[in-house]
Amino acid sequence: MDPGSVPDFDDLPKVAGQPQGCAWGVFDAKNGGKKDVFGTLNFLTPAIVAAAAAEVKDGVSISLNWPLDAIKFPFPFRKSPTHTVTTLRERGMEIEGFDDSIDFNTQFSSQWDGLCHVVHGDERLTYNGARPTKEGLASARLTADNALPTIDHWHARGCVVGRGVLVDFKRYADETPPPDDSASPFHPLDGYRITVDDVEKVARHQGVEFKPGDILIIRTGYTEVLEAPTAQDFAKFAAATLSGLHGVEATARWIWNRRFAAVAGDAHGFEALPSVNADGSLGDAPAGNPLVLHPYLLNMFGTPIGELWDLKALGEYCRKTGRYSFLLTSAPLNHPGLVASPPNAVAIF
């Protein structure tokens, strides 16, 4: 669907029981009235993908996938991967060789948050009014029979291919002196709230212009901290603060009005923690934190969120070449009912 054909945030048709900015039904007409499961990935039209291919000039590709076991210390909520190797003879085959299996949580390392990752409201709804349940997700056997907006559907449209744009906030903050000499240097764990003005300012500094259908990528340096955390970093972990996009309605409005097809970053959550409540107070601890951008993006817009992407090498190449846009490809796992997945993402210059 042409990104210019959908209404702006404040002009989206009102959906009963939902806040302004709910895009449920907007993409259904494209599917003959059938409930849409792709959300803003619909903005990746053939024309936009073809234009993105023009970004390839150098023949250089950069993986954006952090190792599955990159976090080497105990981390709450999700277990680390387990890699098991067996011989083919142990499998009962009369040949020499090896098999292996990996037991891993799809959100322990680089990931896409799919549209069923979080639900909202008393009815526990997600994008386009879907009502996922643990039983429904677990029992999905065929994608064609699965009406929930899960990640496996993406394969029917060729996965994710488009123009990626890196906003290297970490590098900009490190290289730009703060206006106040007493201000602390930027740190990914200090809870800095990256505003829309900040993003636009860094984009102008990098010489990049956003286009409809872009995949917005924000670098904070968070994964680099997790690779070799210091005692000071662990102390910051205890404070449960995290730098990221400012989680307020104004940020959500900007993301929709820019017509981004998807968003991603190198941090847990993409948005800053703790979040800010409507009355201006700070949210609670991470386990019960009332996130703002997740409900808008995943539930209201149908915009996938990439987290914990490995952006260090990408940032270095962008700085070296002065080019912060590129062809981005991502082919997640293909399994019915998938809530999240490693992105298998590659930036191509």
Number of C-alpha atoms within 10 A of each C-alpha: 16 15 20 13 9 17 15 17 19 12 10 15 16 14 14 8 8 14 10 18 23 24 27 24 18 21 22 16 12 13 10 9 11 12 21 22 24 25 27 24 24 19 26 27 16 13 10 19 19 15 13 21 17 12 18 16 10 9 7 10 15 16 16 22 18 21 12 19 15 15 18 11 11 9 10 8 7 13 14 20 17 12 11 10 10 12 14 15 13 12 11 8 10 9 10 9 11 12 12 10 10 11 11 16 17 20 21 23 28 29 28 28 27 24 33 26 20 17 21 16 10 6 10 13 18 26 33 26 19 20 17 23 14 8 8 12 17 12 12 17 12 11 19 11 9 18 17 29 28 24 27 25 22 18 15 9 12 11 18 21 26 28 29 29 25 24 28 26 23 18 17 18 15 12 9 9 11 13 7 7 8 7 9 9 12 19 19 23 25 20 22 20 19 19 16 16 10 15 16 15 15 19 20 13 11 19 12 17 11 18 16 18 26 26 29 23 23 25 27 30 25 24 26 15 15 16 12 10 16 11 8 8 16 13 12 17 14 9 13 16 19 27 25 28 26 25 25 20 15 12 20 24 19 14 22 22 17 19 24 23 29 27 21 25 30 28 27 22 22 26 26 26 29 25 27 19 16 11 6 9 10 14 16 16 14 15 9 8 15 19 21 20 26 26 22 28 26 25 28 26 27 30 28 27 25 30 27 26 29 25 25 19 12 21 20 13 15 19 14 10 10 12 17 22 27 24 24 26 20 18 18 21 18 15 17 21 25 25 23 24 24 25 24 18 24 20 21 22 22
